[in-house]
Amino acid sequence: MAIRPKNDIVEIFGYAPDDLTQTSRVLWNLGACPFISKSCTKTNHDQTIVYGTCSVTTAFGDCIICPNRFYEKNYATLRKVATDVFGNDLELFLFDQFISLRDSIDDCIVALGHNSGREVKLATQLSMDWVLARVRGGELVQYVGVEVQSIDITNNYRDTWHSYKHLTEATEIIPKSCHGLNWANVHKRLIPQLIRKGLIYSRSHFVPSGLYFILPEIVYRKFEDIVGADVPLVRERAPDVLTVHTYSLSEPVQHGQQRHIVPKREIRFKLAEFSRRFITGSYLPTGEDMDNAVRRVLGVT
């Protein structure tokens, strides 16, 4: 079998990229995501190639780069949030299921999101990833927001992907991937967006449990580089509390099988404290660090 590079693609259509079993290659041919049972949404710019890339290697371990990867086992991560907020007695339905059963169900949880009905969008041009809403007797009783984030890549893995696409038993070497991870997006986009959405949820009369955030453990560590790893934790849910669920990939498995996502951390803290630390920049590089960086680039003292 081909020698794989250190900088590599980890999963394509939910399986190891060098998996030549029929189970894996059927999904390549269909361009189908096994986690949402729909077409894969990871394409090139003109949508002529469906890449199906779920995760890649990083200096810190294998990392998920597609949010749909979190929806394995029939959206188990969302069901975990629903149980934490609403208890074990209510069933969670995707929107299409709810519509078909609404006349026979008096009390349930309905998931509204990109793969279920449609995302909830606001006039502020903010789109909420998921809203898990409790509906009883045809009325909205309560809901909770759930944001699901992976991480974007920089550069590309094009040559590596094509090598796996045309892989045979005779292939000897897979070229190194050129991807990196867009860590700058953590402070430029992800944290500000999370704070804004958390504030909106905290002002609703129907959201007693605040906002939940699902992401890779590796990515959350980058959040901690900015806001610190010592944000004071709280135990109780509240409108102004952010609950974080982090996940990692399980160990590699044999071909024909899928790795699973493994829960790593479940933590809660006040959104205001998270926001304060981001705004004040207490854990960002200092002005002196910036001065020295400019000197290094200029080659002066």
ZADO-1210 file (C-alpha; in nm, 4 decimals, padded with zeros to 6 digits):
<atoms>
<atom x="00.0000" y="00.0000" z="00.0000" code="MET" pos="1"/>
<atom x="00.1115" y="00.3575" z="-00.0657" code="ALA" pos="2"/>
<atom x="00.3279" y="00.5479" z="00.1824" code="ILE" pos="3"/>
<atom x="00.1229" y="00.8301" z="00.3298" code="ARG" pos="4"/>
<atom x="00.2750" y="01.1729" z="00.4128" code="PRO" pos="5"/>
<atom x="00.2880" y="01.3390" z="00.7555" code="LYS" pos="6"/>
<atom x="00.0786" y="01.6336" z="00.6375" code="ASN" pos="7"/>
<atom x="-00.2194" y="01.4405" z="00.5159" code="ASP" pos="8"/>
<atom x="-00.5946" y="01.4075" z="00.4745" code="ILE" pos="9"/>
<atom x="-00.7365" y="01.1933" z="00.7558" code="VAL" pos="10"/>
<atom x="-01.0918" y="01.1172" z="00.6405" code="GLU" pos="11"/>
<atom x="-01.2688" y="01.1395" z="00.3057" code="ILE" pos="12"/>
<atom x="-01.6423" y="01.0639" z="00.3011" code="PHE" pos="13"/>
<atom x="-01.6049" y="00.9382" z="00.6574" code="GLY" pos="14"/>
<atom x="-01.3338" y="00.6788" z="00.5892" code="TYR" pos="15"/>
<atom x="-00.9541" y="00.6688" z="00.5734" code="ALA" pos="16"/>
<atom x="-00.8504" y="00.8169" z="00.2364" code="PRO" pos="17"/>
<atom x="-00.6582" y="00.5023" z="00.1391" code="ASP" pos="18"/>
<atom x="-00.9563" y="00.2779" z="00.2164" code="ASP" pos="19"/>
<atom x="-01.0369" y="00.0886" z="-00.1030" code="LEU" pos="20"/>
<atom x="-01.3241" y="-00.1158" z="00.0387" code="THR" pos="21"/>
<atom x="-01.6572" y="-00.1034" z="-00.1418" code="GLN" pos="22"/>
<atom x="-01.8162" y="00.0615" z="00.1639" code="THR" pos="23"/>
<atom x="-01.5854" y="00.3600" z="00.1282" code="SER" pos="24"/>
<atom x="-01.5666" y="00.3851" z="-00.2500" code="ARG" pos="25"/>
<atom x="-01.9438" y="00.3812" z="-00.2973" code="VAL" pos="26"/>
<atom x="-01.9548" y="00.7107" z="-00.1095" code="LEU" pos="27"/>
<atom x="-01.6754" y="00.8494" z="-00.3313" code="TRP" pos="28"/>
<atom x="-01.8837" y="00.7603" z="-00.6367" code="ASN" pos="29"/>
<atom x="-02.2024" y="00.9090" z="-00.4928" code="LEU" pos="30"/>
<atom x="-02.0379" y="01.2175" z="-00.3424" code="GLY" pos="31"/>
<atom x="-02.2434" y="01.1408" z="-00.0328" code="ALA" pos="32"/>
<atom x="-02.1905" y="01.2338" z="00.3304" code="CYS" pos="33"/>
<atom x="-02.2491" y="00.9360" z="00.5623" code="PRO" pos="34"/>
<atom x="-02.3186" y="01.1638" z="00.8595" code="PHE" pos="35"/>
<atom x="-02.6136" y="01.3612" z="00.7209" code="ILE" pos="36"/>
<atom x="-02.7232" y="01.1052" z="00.4563" code="SER" pos="37"/>
<atom x="-02.7169" y="01.3753" z="00.1906" code="LYS" pos="38"/>
<atom x="-02.4807" y="01.5067" z="-00.0728" code="SER" pos="39"/>
<atom x="-02.1467" y="01.6289" z="00.0600" code="CYS" pos="40"/>
<atom x="-02.1224" y="02.0076" z="00.0772" code="THR" pos="41"/>
<atom x="-01.7418" y="02.0320" z="00.0517" code="LYS" pos="42"/>
<atom x="-01.6752" y="02.1226" z="-00.3111" code="THR" pos="43"/>
<atom x="-01.4284" y="02.3261" z="-00.5137" code="ASN" pos="44"/>
<atom x="-01.5118" y="02.6837" z="-00.6130" code="HIS" pos="45"/>
<atom x="-01.7108" y="02.5981" z="-00.9270" code="ASP" pos="46"/>
<atom x="-01.8756" y="02.2967" z="-00.7569" code="GLN" pos="47"/>
<atom x="-01.7459" y="02.0519" z="-01.0167" code="THR" pos="48"/>
<atom x="-01.5557" y="01.8407" z="-00.7622" code="ILE" pos="49"/>
<atom x="-01.7023" y="01.7028" z="-00.4395" code="VAL" pos="50"/>
<atom x="-01.4081" y="01.6624" z="-00.2037" code="TYR" pos="51"/>
<atom x="-01.5754" y="01.4899" z="00.0901" code="GLY" pos="52"/>
<atom x="-01.2901" y="01.5843" z="00.3237" code="THR" pos="53"/>
<atom x="-01.3916" y="01.5467" z="00.6891" code="CYS" pos="54"/>
<atom x="-01.0621" y="01.5864" z="00.8753" code="SER" pos="55"/>
<atom x="-00.6908" y="01.6495" z="00.8247" code="VAL" pos="56"/>
<atom x="-00.3656" y="01.6227" z="01.0160" code="THR" pos="57"/>
<atom x="-00.2305" y="01.9154" z="01.2174" code="THR" pos="58"/>
<atom x="00.0723" y="01.9733" z="01.4386" code="ALA" pos="59"/>
<atom x="-00.1608" y="01.9119" z="01.7339" code="PHE" pos="60"/>
<atom x="-00.3304" y="01.5943" z="01.6107" code="GLY" pos="61"/>
<atom x="-00.6058" y="01.4985" z="01.3668" code="ASP" pos="62"/>
<atom x="-00.8695" y="01.7705" z="01.3425" code="CYS" pos="63"/>
<atom x="-01.2225" y="01.7874" z="01.1991" code="ILE" pos="64"/>
<atom x="-01.2617" y="02.0525" z="00.9280" code="ILE" pos="65"/>
<atom x="-01.6268" y="01.9906" z="00.8306" code="CYS" pos="66"/>
<atom x="-01.9112" y="02.0646" z="01.0749" code="PRO" pos="67"/>
<atom x="-02.1194" y="01.7793" z="00.9298" code="ASN" pos="68"/>
<atom x="-01.8649" y="01.5368" z="01.0754" code="ARG" pos="69"/>
<atom x="-02.0170" y="01.6123" z="01.4174" code="PHE" pos="70"/>
<atom x="-02.3543" y="01.4652" z="01.3150" code="TYR" pos="71"/>
<atom x="-02.2635" y="01.0973" z="01.3259" code="GLU" pos="72"/>
<atom x="-02.5040" y="00.8477" z="01.4843" code="LYS" pos="73"/>
<atom x="-02.8132" y="01.0434" z="01.3828" code="ASN" pos="74"/>
<atom x="-02.7032" y="01.3800" z="01.5261" code="TYR" pos="75"/>
<atom x="-02.5917" y="01.2366" z="01.8590" code="ALA" pos="76"/>
<atom x="-02.4162" y="01.5605" z="01.9586" code="THR" pos="77"/>
<atom x="-02.7405" y="01.7574" z="01.9234" code="LEU" pos="78"/>
<atom x="-02.9345" y="01.4910" z="02.1112" code="ARG" pos="79"/>
<atom x="-02.6835" y="01.5184" z="02.3929" code="LYS" pos="80"/>
<atom x="-02.7544" y="01.8922" z="02.4173" code="VAL" pos="81"/>
<atom x="-03.1304" y="01.8288" z="02.4050" code="ALA" pos="82"/>
<atom x="-03.1032" y="01.5826" z="02.6927" code="THR" pos="83"/>
<atom x="-02.8976" y="01.8264" z="02.8999" code="ASP" pos="84"/>
<atom x="-03.1496" y="02.1070" z="02.8464" code="VAL" pos="85"/>
<atom x="-03.4864" y="01.9306" z="02.8284" code="PHE" pos="86"/>
<atom x="-03.4253" y="01.5974" z="03.0036" code="GLY" pos="87"/>
<atom x="-03.4597" y="01.2380" z="02.8861" code="ASN" pos="88"/>
<atom x="-03.8355" y="01.2224" z="02.8402" code="ASP" pos="89"/>
<atom x="-03.8731" y="01.4164" z="02.5149" code="LEU" pos="90"/>
<atom x="-03.7845" y="01.2891" z="02.1688" code="GLU" pos="91"/>
<atom x="-03.5907" y="01.5047" z="01.9228" code="LEU" pos="92"/>
<atom x="-03.7126" y="01.5205" z="01.5622" code="PHE" pos="93"/>
<atom x="-03.5637" y="01.6735" z="01.2523" code="LEU" pos="94"/>
<atom x="-03.7990" y="01.9222" z="01.0886" code="PHE" pos="95"/>
<atom x="-03.9309" y="01.6901" z="00.8159" code="ASP" pos="96"/>
<atom x="-04.0088" y="01.4240" z="01.0767" code="GLN" pos="97"/>
<atom x="-04.1886" y="01.6803" z="01.2911" code="PHE" pos="98"/>
<atom x="-04.4043" y="01.7994" z="01.0016" code="ILE" pos="99"/>
<atom x="-04.5138" y="01.4464" z="00.9173" code="SER" pos="100"/>
<atom x="-04.5904" y="01.3570" z="01.2808" code="LEU" pos="101"/>
<atom x="-04.7047" y="01.6878" z="01.4293" code="ARG" pos="102"/>
<atom x="-05.0713" y="01.5866" z="01.4557" code="ASP" pos="103"/>
<atom x="-04.9833" y="01.2790" z="01.6618" code="SER" pos="104"/>
<atom x="-04.7178" y="01.4263" z="01.8928" code="ILE" pos="105"/>
<atom x="-04.8143" y="01.6632" z="02.1730" code="ASP" pos="106"/>
<atom x="-04.4732" y="01.7410" z="02.3226" code="ASP" pos="107"/>
<atom x="-04.1321" y="01.7105" z="02.1526" code="CYS" pos="108"/>
<atom x="-03.8063" y="01.8792" z="02.0523" code="ILE" pos="109"/>
<atom x="-03.7663" y="02.0051" z="01.6941" code="VAL" pos="110"/>
<atom x="-03.4211" y="02.0684" z="01.5465" code="ALA" pos="111"/>
<atom x="-03.4066" y="02.3656" z="01.3106" code="LEU" pos="112"/>
<atom x="-03.0862" y="02.3976" z="01.1084" code="GLY" pos="113"/>
<atom x="-02.9179" y="02.3760" z="00.7714" code="HIS" pos="114"/>
<atom x="-02.9957" y="02.0055" z="00.7329" code="ASN" pos="115"/>
<atom x="-03.3361" y="02.0232" z="00.8995" code="SER" pos="116"/>
<atom x="-03.5942" y="02.2673" z="00.7693" code="GLY" pos="117"/>
<atom x="-03.3797" y="02.5780" z="00.7468" code="ARG" pos="118"/>
<atom x="-03.1482" y="02.7861" z="00.9594" code="GLU" pos="119"/>
<atom x="-03.2984" y="03.0622" z="01.1738" code="VAL" pos="120"/>
<atom x="-03.1774" y="03.3932" z="01.0283" code="LYS" pos="121"/>
<atom x="-03.2039" y="03.7413" z="01.1767" code="LEU" pos="122"/>
<atom x="-03.2158" y="04.0907" z="01.0276" code="ALA" pos="123"/>
<atom x="-02.8626" y="04.1425" z="01.1596" code="THR" pos="124"/>
<atom x="-02.7496" y="03.8953" z="00.8886" code="GLN" pos="125"/>
<atom x="-02.6677" y="03.6421" z="01.1562" code="LEU" pos="126"/>
<atom x="-02.7565" y="03.2826" z="01.0807" code="SER" pos="127"/>
<atom x="-02.7979" y="03.0494" z="01.3782" code="MET" pos="128"/>
<atom x="-02.6546" y="02.7014" z="01.3190" code="ASP" pos="129"/>
<atom x="-02.9162" y="02.5122" z="01.5193" code="TRP" pos="130"/>
<atom x="-03.2180" y="02.5939" z="01.7292" code="VAL" pos="131"/>
<atom x="-03.3572" y="02.3064" z="01.9359" code="LEU" pos="132"/>
<atom x="-03.7140" y="02.4063" z="02.0132" code="ALA" pos="133"/>
<atom x="-03.9583" y="02.2438" z="02.2515" code="ARG" pos="134"/>
<atom x="-04.3084" y="02.2462" z="02.1042" code="VAL" pos="135"/>
<atom x="-04.6044" y="02.1442" z="02.3204" code="ARG" pos="136"/>
<atom x="-04.9666" y="02.1498" z="02.2136" code="GLY" pos="137"/>
<atom x="-04.8758" y="02.3408" z="01.8978" code="GLY" pos="138"/>
<atom x="-04.6984" y="02.6198" z="02.0901" code="GLU" pos="139"/>
<atom x="-04.3342" y="02.7129" z="02.1373" code="LEU" pos="140"/>
<atom x="-04.2435" y="02.6504" z="02.5015" code="VAL" pos="141"/>
<atom x="-03.8666" y="02.6886" z="02.5124" code="GLN" pos="142"/>
<atom x="-03.5600" y="02.6643" z="02.2910" code="TYR" pos="143"/>
<atom x="-03.1818" y="02.6555" z="02.3024" code="VAL" pos="144"/>
<atom x="-02.9179" y="02.7639" z="02.0518" code="GLY" pos="145"/>
<atom x="-02.6364" y="02.5356" z="01.9374" code="VAL" pos="146"/>
<atom x="-02.3368" y="02.6546" z="01.7373" code="GLU" pos="147"/>
<atom x="-02.1235" y="02.3915" z="01.5635" code="VAL" pos="148"/>
<atom x="-01.7775" y="02.4901" z="01.4404" code="GLN" pos="149"/>
<atom x="-01.4851" y="02.3103" z="01.2872" code="SER" pos="150"/>
<atom x="-01.1956" y="02.5091" z="01.1348" code="ILE" pos="151"/>
<atom x="-01.1171" y="02.6310" z="00.7836" code="ASP" pos="152"/>
<atom x="-00.7997" y="02.5310" z="00.6052" code="ILE" pos="153"/>
<atom x="-00.5455" y="02.7550" z="00.4334" code="THR" pos="154"/>
<atom x="-00.3868" y="02.6613" z="00.0999" code="ASN" pos="155"/>
<atom x="-00.5161" y="02.3268" z="-00.0319" code="ASN" pos="156"/>
<atom x="-00.4907" y="01.9470" z="-00.0360" code="TYR" pos="157"/>
<atom x="-00.5726" y="01.9159" z="-00.4069" code="ARG" pos="158"/>
<atom x="-00.2831" y="01.6946" z="-00.5228" code="ASP" pos="159"/>
<atom x="-00.3149" y="01.4685" z="-00.2198" code="THR" pos="160"/>
<atom x="-00.6887" y="01.4295" z="-00.2743" code="TRP" pos="161"/>
<atom x="-00.6482" y="01.3408" z="-00.6421" code="HIS" pos="162"/>
<atom x="-00.3859" y="01.0798" z="-00.5508" code="SER" pos="163"/>
<atom x="-00.6339" y="00.9144" z="-00.3141" code="TYR" pos="164"/>
<atom x="-00.9117" y="00.9489" z="-00.5714" code="LYS" pos="165"/>
<atom x="-00.7094" y="00.7459" z="-00.8222" code="HIS" pos="166"/>
<atom x="-00.5439" y="00.5198" z="-00.5650" code="LEU" pos="167"/>
<atom x="-00.4693" y="00.1598" z="-00.6620" code="THR" pos="168"/>
<atom x="-00.2800" y="-00.1254" z="-00.4990" code="GLU" pos="169"/>
<atom x="00.0164" y="-00.0286" z="-00.7177" code="ALA" pos="170"/>
<atom x="00.0380" y="00.3311" z="-00.5861" code="THR" pos="171"/>
<atom x="00.3633" y="00.3778" z="-00.3963" code="GLU" pos="172"/>
<atom x="00.3678" y="00.7342" z="-00.2607" code="ILE" pos="173"/>
<atom x="00.0996" y="00.9902" z="-00.1771" code="ILE" pos="174"/>
<atom x="00.2193" y="01.3523" z="-00.2155" code="PRO" pos="175"/>
<atom x="00.2307" y="01.5768" z="00.0895" code="LYS" pos="176"/>
<atom x="-00.0753" y="01.7937" z="00.1434" code="SER" pos="177"/>
<atom x="-00.0223" y="02.1701" z="00.1321" code="CYS" pos="178"/>
<atom x="-00.3013" y="02.2549" z="00.3788" code="HIS" pos="179"/>
<atom x="-00.2661" y="02.4524" z="00.6977" code="GLY" pos="180"/>
<atom x="-00.5363" y="02.5629" z="00.9418" code="LEU" pos="181"/>
<atom x="-00.6776" y="02.9135" z="00.9487" code="ASN" pos="182"/>
<atom x="-00.6126" y="02.9829" z="01.3167" code="TRP" pos="183"/>
<atom x="-00.6495" y="03.3574" z="01.2556" code="ALA" pos="184"/>
<atom x="-01.0218" y="03.3009" z="01.2076" code="ASN" pos="185"/>
<atom x="-01.0535" y="03.2082" z="01.5755" code="VAL" pos="186"/>
<atom x="-01.0105" y="03.5686" z="01.6887" code="HIS" pos="187"/>
<atom x="-01.1182" y="03.7390" z="01.3649" code="LYS" pos="188"/>
<atom x="-01.4493" y="03.5584" z="01.3134" code="ARG" pos="189"/>
<atom x="-01.5331" y="03.2670" z="01.5431" code="LEU" pos="190"/>
<atom x="-01.5068" y="03.4322" z="01.8860" code="ILE" pos="191"/>
<atom x="-01.6804" y="03.7610" z="01.7860" code="PRO" pos="192"/>
<atom x="-01.9598" y="03.5641" z="01.6185" code="GLN" pos="193"/>
<atom x="-02.0028" y="03.3409" z="01.9226" code="LEU" pos="194"/>
<atom x="-02.0250" y="03.6420" z="02.1560" code="ILE" pos="195"/>
<atom x="-02.2819" y="03.8176" z="01.9379" code="ARG" pos="196"/>
<atom x="-02.5027" y="03.5110" z="01.9087" code="LYS" pos="197"/>
<atom x="-02.4704" y="03.4343" z="02.2797" code="GLY" pos="198"/>
<atom x="-02.5889" y="03.7865" z="02.3634" code="LEU" pos="199"/>
<atom x="-02.8933" y="03.7493" z="02.1384" code="ILE" pos="200"/>
<atom x="-02.9948" y="03.4192" z="02.2976" code="TYR" pos="201"/>
<atom x="-02.9438" y="03.5621" z="02.6466" code="SER" pos="202"/>
<atom x="-03.2075" y="03.8297" z="02.5763" code="ARG" pos="203"/>
<atom x="-03.4824" y="03.5862" z="02.4751" code="SER" pos="204"/>
<atom x="-03.7662" y="03.4983" z="02.7125" code="HIS" pos="205"/>
<atom x="-03.7669" y="03.1430" z="02.5712" code="PHE" pos="206"/>
<atom x="-03.3975" y="03.0581" z="02.6300" code="VAL" pos="207"/>
<atom x="-03.3256" y="02.9756" z="02.9959" code="PRO" pos="208"/>
<atom x="-03.0170" y="02.7657" z="02.9156" code="SER" pos="209"/>
<atom x="-02.8088" y="03.0047" z="02.7041" code="GLY" pos="210"/>
<atom x="-02.5997" y="02.8959" z="02.4070" code="LEU" pos="211"/>
<atom x="-02.4213" y="02.5626" z="02.3485" code="TYR" pos="212"/>
<atom x="-02.1021" y="02.5417" z="02.1469" code="PHE" pos="213"/>
<atom x="-01.9740" y="02.2216" z="01.9809" code="ILE" pos="214"/>
<atom x="-01.6226" y="02.2159" z="01.8326" code="LEU" pos="215"/>
<atom x="-01.2984" y="02.0159" z="01.8083" code="PRO" pos="216"/>
<atom x="-01.0888" y="02.0034" z="02.1248" code="GLU" pos="217"/>
<atom x="-00.7885" y="02.1185" z="01.9197" code="ILE" pos="218"/>
<atom x="-00.9728" y="02.4317" z="01.8066" code="VAL" pos="219"/>
<atom x="-01.0961" y="02.5133" z="02.1567" code="TYR" pos="220"/>
<atom x="-00.7368" y="02.5142" z="02.2791" code="ARG" pos="221"/>
<atom x="-00.6799" y="02.8019" z="02.0366" code="LYS" pos="222"/>
<atom x="-00.9706" y="02.9836" z="02.2018" code="PHE" pos="223"/>
<atom x="-00.7885" y="02.9371" z="02.5311" code="GLU" pos="224"/>
<atom x="-00.4743" y="03.0952" z="02.3840" code="ASP" pos="225"/>
<atom x="-00.6819" y="03.4126" z="02.3459" code="ILE" pos="226"/>
<atom x="-00.9155" y="03.4172" z="02.6487" code="VAL" pos="227"/>
<atom x="-00.7078" y="03.2003" z="02.8820" code="GLY" pos="228"/>
<atom x="-00.7566" y="02.8495" z="03.0150" code="ALA" pos="229"/>
<atom x="-00.8654" y="02.9772" z="03.3553" code="ASP" pos="230"/>
<atom x="-01.2068" y="03.1260" z="03.2758" code="VAL" pos="231"/>
<atom x="-01.4108" y="03.0750" z="03.5970" code="PRO" pos="232"/>
<atom x="-01.6550" y="02.7888" z="03.5487" code="LEU" pos="233"/>
<atom x="-02.0151" y="02.7706" z="03.6646" code="VAL" pos="234"/>
<atom x="-02.2327" y="02.4657" z="03.7250" code="ARG" pos="235"/>
<atom x="-02.5835" y="02.5849" z="03.6443" code="GLU" pos="236"/>
<atom x="-02.7338" y="02.6669" z="03.3068" code="ARG" pos="237"/>
<atom x="-02.8604" y="03.0238" z="03.2637" code="ALA" pos="238"/>
<atom x="-02.9503" y="03.2614" z="02.9788" code="PRO" pos="239"/>
<atom x="-02.6104" y="03.4304" z="03.0040" code="ASP" pos="240"/>
<atom x="-02.4076" y="03.1081" z="03.0242" code="VAL" pos="241"/>
<atom x="-02.2121" y="02.9482" z="02.7415" code="LEU" pos="242"/>
<atom x="-02.1802" y="02.5680" z="02.7520" code="THR" pos="243"/>
<atom x="-01.8930" y="02.4160" z="02.5529" code="VAL" pos="244"/>
<atom x="-01.8751" y="02.0549" z="02.4326" code="HIS" pos="245"/>
<atom x="-01.5429" y="01.9587" z="02.2727" code="THR" pos="246"/>
<atom x="-01.4674" y="01.6434" z="02.0739" code="TYR" pos="247"/>
<atom x="-01.1723" y="01.4579" z="01.9252" code="SER" pos="248"/>
<atom x="-01.1479" y="01.1761" z="01.6743" code="LEU" pos="249"/>
<atom x="-01.1040" y="00.8243" z="01.8082" code="SER" pos="250"/>
<atom x="-00.7971" y="00.6200" z="01.7226" code="GLU" pos="251"/>
<atom x="-00.7579" y="00.4947" z="01.3622" code="PRO" pos="252"/>
<atom x="-00.9550" y="00.1827" z="01.2700" code="VAL" pos="253"/>
<atom x="-00.9174" y="-00.0828" z="01.0032" code="GLN" pos="254"/>
<atom x="-01.0411" y="-00.0190" z="00.6517" code="HIS" pos="255"/>
<atom x="-01.4141" y="-00.0508" z="00.6029" code="GLY" pos="256"/>
<atom x="-01.4807" y="00.1083" z="00.9437" code="GLN" pos="257"/>
<atom x="-01.5266" y="00.4656" z="01.0595" code="GLN" pos="258"/>
<atom x="-01.3581" y="00.6442" z="01.3448" code="ARG" pos="259"/>
<atom x="-01.5928" y="00.8039" z="01.5971" code="HIS" pos="260"/>
<atom x="-01.5931" y="01.1392" z="01.7697" code="ILE" pos="261"/>
<atom x="-01.5055" y="01.1202" z="02.1372" code="VAL" pos="262"/>
<atom x="-01.6296" y="01.3721" z="02.3997" code="PRO" pos="263"/>
<atom x="-01.3394" y="01.5515" z="02.5675" code="LYS" pos="264"/>
<atom x="-01.4737" y="01.8444" z="02.7719" code="ARG" pos="265"/>
<atom x="-01.8084" y="01.9790" z="02.8951" code="GLU" pos="266"/>
<atom x="-01.7650" y="02.3203" z="03.0568" code="ILE" pos="267"/>
<atom x="-01.9809" y="02.6234" z="03.1347" code="ARG" pos="268"/>
<atom x="-01.8893" y="02.9843" z="03.1992" code="PHE" pos="269"/>
<atom x="-02.0460" y="03.3278" z="03.1936" code="LYS" pos="270"/>
<atom x="-02.0622" y="03.4848" z="02.8502" code="LEU" pos="271"/>
<atom x="-01.9718" y="03.8241" z="03.0006" code="ALA" pos="272"/>
<atom x="-01.6436" y="03.6920" z="03.1420" code="GLU" pos="273"/>
<atom x="-01.5593" y="03.5255" z="02.8104" code="PHE" pos="274"/>
<atom x="-01.6338" y="03.8527" z="02.6284" code="SER" pos="275"/>
<atom x="-01.4340" y="04.0638" z="02.8733" code="ARG" pos="276"/>
<atom x="-01.1239" y="03.8510" z="02.8321" code="ARG" pos="277"/>
<atom x="-01.1507" y="03.8652" z="02.4540" code="PHE" pos="278"/>
<atom x="-01.1986" y="04.2436" z="02.4475" code="ILE" pos="279"/>
<atom x="-00.9239" y="04.3294" z="02.6961" code="THR" pos="280"/>
<atom x="-00.6774" y="04.1006" z="02.5252" code="GLY" pos="281"/>
<atom x="-00.5230" y="03.9893" z="02.8533" code="SER" pos="282"/>
<atom x="-00.3869" y="03.6724" z="02.6938" code="TYR" pos="283"/>
<atom x="-00.2801" y="03.8215" z="02.3614" code="LEU" pos="284"/>
<atom x="00.0860" y="03.9004" z="02.2806" code="PRO" pos="285"/>
<atom x="00.2106" y="04.2221" z="02.4406" code="THR" pos="286"/>
<atom x="00.3039" y="04.5482" z="02.2703" code="GLY" pos="287"/>
<atom x="00.6678" y="04.4596" z="02.3290" code="GLU" pos="288"/>
<atom x="00.6137" y="04.1306" z="02.1443" code="ASP" pos="289"/>
<atom x="00.4787" y="04.3323" z="01.8519" code="MET" pos="290"/>
<atom x="00.7756" y="04.5724" z="01.8621" code="ASP" pos="291"/>
<atom x="01.0224" y="04.2849" z="01.8522" code="ASN" pos="292"/>
<atom x="00.8351" y="04.1188" z="01.5667" code="ALA" pos="293"/>
<atom x="00.8594" y="04.4376" z="01.3566" code="VAL" pos="294"/>
<atom x="01.2332" y="04.4609" z="01.4311" code="ARG" pos="295"/>
<atom x="01.2848" y="04.1021" z="01.3214" code="ARG" pos="296"/>
<atom x="01.1108" y="04.1592" z="00.9904" code="VAL" pos="297"/>
<atom x="01.3076" y="04.4781" z="00.9274" code="LEU" pos="298"/>
<atom x="01.6365" y="04.3254" z="01.0421" code="GLY" pos="299"/>
<atom x="01.7078" y="04.6205" z="01.2712" code="VAL" pos="300"/>
<atom x="01.7508" y="04.6733" z="01.6445" code="THR" pos="301"/>
</atoms>
